[in-house]
Amino acid sequence: MNGRAVWTTLSDIFLRFENAGVIQISGGRQIVVDADGADDRVVAAFVLGPSMGVLLHQRGLLVLHASAVLANGGVVAFLGHSGWGKSTMAGALAKLGHRLFSDDVVPVSLNNGLPIALPGYPFLKLGKDSGTKLGYEVGTTAEILPEDARWQIAVQGVDRDVPLPLARLYVLAEGERPEIELLNPQESAVELIRHSYASPCLGVPALSAFHLQSCAALVNRVPMYRLRRPRRLELLQDVVELLQRDFQTVGNQ
């Protein structure tokens, strides 16, 4: 679901999406859609994903392209582009009792220097193969998008009115075996910039400066790791077991 900024100002950003027309996001308060004849599901996906990410960025939040769960009282988030397995990781952990915090969009407030994540809706977007492998009832509702093999699945979430501390970040990557490596500050900053919803805003100097400052502040407060794992569902349990062991140190840094 890629969009591009066709025009930006300090207060307004216009995004054009294939089959969804033009979406205007204004001042962190309003989203206006011009998409005559477009499928409602397509428009909704772009409004609730990229457009909402931009709106929250306009409100002064650092908005990560991530899925997140709770672990030891803190929020752990998995960063990656579409199709990298963020929802699959969150879904696998939710099956083990970790409540879903948010899927796809994770806004972070850095007020007072403490990174606080804001929760989302208790739904996961899962493909049929991964959803079935994890034990979810997939296919009982319509696909999220036409010709998209993912379904929206309800899971146990958190109280949407209660933000929680962001404790750890994992950047998803492929590897021959499951392993976790700590990233240095420079690597972490690059990944934060890459996996955020601020890219359409970076043509606006004031918003660009805010985004870079937010990424630098988060790097200094939350550890970030690269999670390498094989992209094979039959090995997902090995990845989850590695994460479970790593979660034992959440909150101990």
Solvent accessible surface area in square Angstrom, and as a share of the most:
residue,aa,sasa,rsa
1,M,75,0.34
2,N,142,0.73
3,G,38,0.37
4,R,145,0.53
5,A,40,0.31
6,V,54,0.31
7,W,146,0.51
8,T,36,0.21
9,T,42,0.24
10,L,117,0.58
11,S,58,0.38
12,D,30,0.16
13,I,0,0.00
14,F,37,0.16
15,L,2,0.01
16,R,112,0.41
17,F,7,0.03
18,E,139,0.62
19,N,112,0.58
20,A,0,0.00
21,G,27,0.26
22,V,36,0.21
23,I,0,0.00
24,Q,49,0.22
25,I,0,0.00
26,S,14,0.09
27,G,27,0.26
28,G,2,0.02
29,R,192,0.70
30,Q,97,0.43
31,I,42,0.21
32,V,67,0.38
33,V,56,0.32
34,D,96,0.50
35,A,21,0.17
36,D,145,0.75
37,G,88,0.84
38,A,27,0.21
39,D,55,0.28
40,D,120,0.62
41,R,94,0.34
42,V,17,0.10
43,V,24,0.14
44,A,46,0.36
45,A,15,0.12
46,F,12,0.05
47,V,29,0.17
48,L,112,0.56
49,G,5,0.05
50,P,19,0.12
51,S,0,0.00
52,M,60,0.27
53,G,0,0.00
54,V,1,0.01
55,L,10,0.05
56,L,24,0.12
57,H,2,0.01
58,Q,31,0.14
59,R,148,0.54
60,G,38,0.36
61,L,22,0.11
62,L,2,0.01
63,V,3,0.01
64,L,0,0.00
65,H,25,0.11
66,A,0,0.00
67,S,0,0.00
68,A,0,0.00
69,V,0,0.00
70,L,19,0.10
71,A,2,0.02
72,N,102,0.53
73,G,59,0.57
74,G,5,0.05
75,V,0,0.00
76,V,0,0.00
77,A,0,0.00
78,F,0,0.00
79,L,0,0.00
80,G,0,0.00
81,H,71,0.32
82,S,70,0.45
83,G,61,0.58
84,W,82,0.29
85,G,18,0.17
86,K,13,0.05
87,S,19,0.12
88,T,23,0.14
89,M,3,0.01
90,A,0,0.00
91,G,0,0.00
92,A,6,0.05
93,L,0,0.00
94,A,21,0.16
95,K,100,0.42
96,L,87,0.43
97,G,59,0.56
98,H,32,0.14
99,R,99,0.36
100,L,2,0.01
101,F,1,0.01
102,S,3,0.02
103,D,20,0.10
104,D,17,0.09
105,V,18,0.10
106,V,0,0.00
107,P,10,0.06
108,V,1,0.00
109,S,17,0.11
110,L,36,0.18
111,N,116,0.59
112,N,159,0.82
113,G,27,0.26
114,L,102,0.51
115,P,6,0.04
116,I,42,0.21
117,A,0,0.00
118,L,53,0.26
119,P,21,0.13
120,G,20,0.19
121,Y,137,0.52
122,P,36,0.22
123,F,79,0.33
124,L,0,0.00
125,K,39,0.17
126,L,3,0.01
127,G,21,0.20
128,K,118,0.50
129,D,108,0.56
130,S,14,0.09
131,G,0,0.00
132,T,84,0.49
133,K,118,0.50
134,L,27,0.13
135,G,50,0.48
136,Y,27,0.10
137,E,140,0.63
138,V,24,0.14
139,G,41,0.39
140,T,104,0.61
141,T,82,0.48
142,A,69,0.53
143,E,63,0.28
144,I,27,0.14
145,L,18,0.09
146,P,56,0.35
147,E,187,0.84
148,D,29,0.15
149,A,71,0.55
150,R,66,0.24
151,W,31,0.11
152,Q,93,0.41
153,I,16,0.08
154,A,71,0.55
155,V,24,0.14
156,Q,130,0.58
157,G,19,0.18
158,V,21,0.12
159,D,82,0.42
160,R,130,0.47
161,D,126,0.65
162,V,68,0.39
163,P,64,0.40
164,L,41,0.20
165,P,57,0.36
166,L,8,0.04
167,A,21,0.16
168,R,0,0.00
169,L,1,0.00
170,Y,0,0.00
171,V,2,0.01
172,L,2,0.01
173,A,22,0.17
174,E,115,0.52
175,G,22,0.21
176,E,162,0.73
177,R,152,0.55
178,P,38,0.24
179,E,63,0.28
180,I,42,0.21
181,E,68,0.31
182,L,118,0.59
183,L,10,0.05
184,N,76,0.39
185,P,91,0.57
186,Q,142,0.63
187,E,70,0.31
188,S,5,0.03
189,A,28,0.22
190,V,69,0.40
191,E,9,0.04
192,L,1,0.00
193,I,64,0.32
194,R,122,0.45
195,H,1,0.00
196,S,13,0.09
197,Y,22,0.08
198,A,2,0.02
199,S,77,0.50
200,P,28,0.18
201,C,0,0.00
202,L,64,0.32
203,G,64,0.62
204,V,9,0.05
205,P,111,0.70
206,A,57,0.44
207,L,21,0.11
208,S,21,0.14
209,A,46,0.36
210,F,61,0.25
211,H,1,0.00
212,L,87,0.43
213,Q,120,0.53
214,S,7,0.04
215,C,2,0.01
216,A,52,0.40
217,A,27,0.21
218,L,1,0.00
219,V,25,0.14
220,N,118,0.61
221,R,117,0.43
222,V,7,0.04
223,P,33,0.21
224,M,5,0.02
225,Y,29,0.11
226,R,39,0.14
227,L,0,0.00
228,R,72,0.26
229,R,12,0.04
230,P,10,0.06
231,R,117,0.43
232,R,128,0.47
233,L,59,0.30
234,E,111,0.50
235,L,45,0.23
236,L,17,0.09
237,Q,101,0.45
238,D,68,0.35
239,V,1,0.00
240,V,3,0.02
241,E,79,0.35
242,L,34,0.17
243,L,0,0.00
244,Q,62,0.27
245,R,140,0.51
246,D,31,0.16
247,F,7,0.03
248,Q,130,0.58
249,T,63,0.37
250,V,8,0.04
251,G,66,0.63
252,N,112,0.58
253,Q,133,0.59
